[in-house]
Amino acid sequence: MYQENLKNAFLAQRGNKPTTETVERRILESLSEIEERLGADACTWDFDQAQSAINQICRLRRESQSRQLLVLQEYVRWCISQNIPGARDGMLRVKGANFDRMREMLVSGPDDLQRCLDEVFSPESTEDITSIYRCYFWCGFAGLDEKDVFELTARNLDFLHLLIRVGERTYPMYEQAVPAFRNAVMLTDFHTTDERVLSSRKPRSEGVCIMRGTTGVPKVTTFRAMMSRAFRKDGARELTYKRVRMSGIFYEAWQSELQGFAPSFAPDVLDSSSKSGEVRRKSGVTARELLSDYVRWKNAFHTERG
């Protein structure tokens, strides 16, 4: 941690519980790489330096951003009060991360998602395994619980009505997603460039799950790690299943708003639920917080910029 003694002194005088201190320490540590690069402690930054740093390190959701910014501003205020050399109010004038950060982590709609997938994966016409990678993100954009994706079969996909059916619930299958889903259903082997395989096609594993590859159906955690590595490509957006799912929820709300309906969100819309409706994991996100995030998403993507 840059200027560790100074930051330790700040944390010590706050007298917080160990768990709270740990959270605040991590927030301060999140600036270390930028401080090292600039050769200056955060308390000495001007407004432009502070805004740039906040854009880089702040989390997506407004509630998380507020906590991060509050701790950092308290740190700067304390440094100023202690007459730390060079301390100034650059960080105190920052209101939050600008929309650029949101544009790096979410998508504006199905066309935007398709562009992001095209930047990272092979075209669907290649008929390689990346078709199921695309299906994973299209399921997220449609709103499916991540674990349900790895239980989907052809019976869940209604190509006639462009719907994904899971239990009693239906989700949209966007037109841009159809080629990937058709490959996931129809292909019995994938094109490969693996030199260890004599043929240019490699058979898929036995089964009916559309997410099966050539060695079986991957675990959720394994697949998530694979996608994280894929989107580390230079220039690629920082997409995850959760972020794409949130984008899809906001896109659907925006489409409803365009038809004259006020946007509203169920408080459990991001919860993870089983097919029987039993909640697996609470997201902890309230309807009010989602509405606030939706307004920011809409302003970032769908409000004309001057």
N, C-alpha and C positions, 0 to 999 in steps of 0.2 A: 504494500500500500504506500503510495507516494506521501512523503511527509508524515510517516506513520506516527511519530511521537505527538505531532500536533493533532492529528485526528483521534488518537487514543485519549488525549486530554479532553477533547470535545465530548467524546462518548462518556468518559468518566464523570464529568460534571453534570450530565443529564440524569444520572441515577436511575436509569431504566432497569426493568427486569432483564435477566440474561437473554431470554428469547427475543425481546424487543431490541436489545443491544446488538444481537447477532444479525437481525434483519437490517438495522441501520448501518452496521459495519459493512455488510454486503453492498448496500447502496453506495457507500463511500468508495468501496473497492472497485465498483463498476466504472469509476472515472480514472482509475490508475493508469491504464494504457494510454489514454488521451493526455493525462498530465505528464507522463513520461515523454510522450512525443513532443509536447509543447515545451517541456522543461519548466513548467509553472504549475503551482498549486491552483486548484479550482477557485479558491477565494480571491485570487489575483486576476482572474479572467475578466475581459471586457464583455459587453453584451453579446457581440457576434460569436466570440469563442464559446461562451456559455450556452447560447442557443444551439449552436452546432453540436455541442456535446450532448445536450438534452435530446436532440433529434436522433442521435446515434444510440444512446443507452436506454432511453425510456421505453417502457413496455407499451403494448398496443392499447390496452383498455385505459380509459380516463381515470378510473378509480386508482389503478396501480400507478399511473403517471403522477397523480396528485400526491401520493405517499412518497414517491421518490423525490419529487421536486421540493416538497415540504422539508424533508430531512436535509437536502443539499442547501436550501436557503437558510435553514436554521444554523447550519455549519458556517456559512458565510457571514451571517449576522454575528455569530459568536466571535469569529476571527476579527471582524471589524471592531467589536467591543473590546477585544484584547489587544488592539493596536498592532496586529500582526503586520509586519512590513509588506506593503503592496496590496493589502486587502482592500477590495472595493465592491461596488454594488452591482457588477455585471450580472451575476446569477439572480439577484433579487428582482431584476427587471424582466426576467423570463416568465412568460405566462403558461408555458407548456410546450410540448413537442408540436411542431407544425405538421401540416398535412402530408409532407413528403414522406414521413415515417409510415403513415398509414398506407400510402400508395405503394410502399415497398413490401408491405406485409399482407395486404388484402387484394381482392380483385373487384372490378366494378360490375361484372356481369359474365354471362357465358362466353361471349366473344373474347373478352379479356382473359378469362381462364384458359380458353383454347390457345390463345397466343402464348401464354406462359408455358403451357404443356408442350407446345411446338418448339419452344426454345430449348427444352431439356430432353425431350423424348423423340424417337423416330416417328415418321408419319405412320398413320394407321395402315396405309397401303403396304408398308414393309412387312406387316404381319409378324412382328417379333413380340417378345414378352412385354414390351413397354405398353402394349394395349391394356393389360390388366393394371399397370401403374396409373394409366389415365382413368380407368374405371374407378379406382380408389378415390381420386380427387373429385370425379363427377358425382360419386355417391355422397361425398362430403358436401359439395355445393347443393345437392338436392336436400340435405338435412338429415341423412341417416346417422344413427349412432355408429361409431367407428367399428365396434365389435360385430355389428350386424352385417357389415360388408363382407366379412370372411365366412358368412353362412349363406350368401346369395347363390341361387341356382337359376337356370333358365326359366323356371316356373315363376320366379319373382319378377321377371322382366316382361312388361306388356308393350311390345313394339307398336302395336296397332294404335293404342291410346297414349303412347309415350309416358308410361308410368312405371314406377318401381313399387312393388307391393311387398310389404313386410308385416305379417300378421294382419291386423285390421287397418293398418295405416297405409296410405299411398303417398308417394313422393314423385316429383316431376323428373322425367328423363328428357333433358334438353336435346334439341336436334343435333347440336354440335357433338354430343356424346354418343350418338347412335353408332357411328363406325367402330368405336372402341368396344362398346358393349356387344356388337355383332361378332367381332373377332373373339371376344371372351367366351361367347356362347358356341360359335361355330367351329373354331379352329381346334384341330386335334394335335397339331404340332406348331412350333414357332420357328420362324427363320432365325438362324444363328450365324455368327461369324467366328464362333469358337473353333480354333484350329484342331482341337482334340476330337471334334465330331466330324466323321467322314462325310456325312450328308450336310447340305445347307439347311436342313430342317431337323429340329430336335423334338421328339414326341413329348407331349404333356403327360403328367402323371395321371393315373386313373382317378376317377371321381366325377362329381357333378358340380362342385363349387366353381363358379366362374373365375375365382381368384387363384385357382391352382396354377402353379407354374410347371416346371419340368421335374421338380423334386417334391411336389406336394403343395399343400396349402400353408403359406408362411404364418408364423405367429404375428400377432398385432405388433408387438414390440420390435420384432426383427424387421418387419416391413416398414415400420415408422423410421427406424434407423437408416434403412436403405434409401428412403425418400429424402431424408435429411441430407444424406451425402450427395444425392442427385442434384439437389437444389443449392448446393454450394458452388455451382458453376458460376464463373464470372458473369455479372450482369443479370443473373437469374433473380427473380423475386424470392423473398424468404417465405415460401409457402409451407404450411403444415396442414394436416387434416382439420385441426380445430379452427385455424384462420380461414380456410376455404369454406368450412361449414358456416362460420359466422357471416362471411361474405354472402353466401347463398340466402341466409335468413334475411339479411338486410336488402338484398336484391328483390326478394319476394315482397317484402314490405314496401319497397319503393314502387314496384309495379302496381301494388294495390293502391298506393297513394296517388299514382297517376290516374287511376280510375275513380278517384274521389273519396277513397276510404282513408280515415285517419290511421296512421301506423300504430300498432299495439303489439305487445309481446307478452306471451305467457311466461311467468317467472321460471318455469321448468323447461323452457325451450332448449336449453343447452345441457340439461341433465342427461345422464346415460341411463337408459331403461332397457329392461329385458322385453322380449316379445309379449310376455304376459302383463306388461305394464309396471312391473316391480322396479323401483328405482335402484340402479346399481351404484350410481355416484352423483351427488349433488354438485352442480357447477358453482353454486354460491353467488351467481349473478342475478341481481334483481331486475324486474321489468323496468324500473326507472333507470337503472344503469345501462340496460340495453338500449333504451330509447335515446339516452344521451350519446352512446356510442354510434347509434344509427345516424343521428343528426351529423356527427362528425364525418362518418363514412360518406353520407350524401353530399356534404359540402366538399369533401376531398375529391370525389369522382364525378358528381353530377350537377355541380353548380358551376356556371361559367366563370372562368378566371379572367380578371381584368388584364 
